[in-house]
């Protein structure tokens, strides 16, 4: 059915597949989606849209306001371990906590910890969606139920399931490829 995130993405294989980044957000998970476009208004008051790419950009924004130290270290390790995500350099699998799909993502933001007297937190991490793990690619690698997961406990006060809003995906590029040349369309 159209309207599901994976309807607008291609199947993909992650660079790192030994474990999944199975860390559910505690209070909220925000999904954003957009096309890389710029709106312009011309001197004659007409408007135009410059489309830089026809592939949508989806982001998952995860928040962990309070974590146990061990859980925060797990997230930090996944980000900094060069065999895993290596910061923003490598893609990995992320099982979506709401729609049940597994997406191929990469970190799209820096990571920082917040320290409290007893616990710590990670304010927000953005994951750029590169694609989804298709049935064909999951048959070549262990399925999400067979592969080990990196998991994080939710804080004792947050037992509600996270809410989700719109989302985004596309691999980074410095300039548009020949098949994705910029186009201007009047509105």
Secondary structure, DSSP 8 states (H G I E B T S, - for coil): -TTSGGGGS-B---SB-SEEEE---SSBEEEEEE-SEEEEE-TTS-EEEEES-SS-EEEEEEEEEEE-HHHHHHHHHHHH-TTTTTTTTS-EEEE-TTT--EEEEEE-S----EE-SS-EEEEEEEEEEEEE--HHHHHHS--TTTSEEEE----TT--S--B-----B----SS--GGG--EEEE-
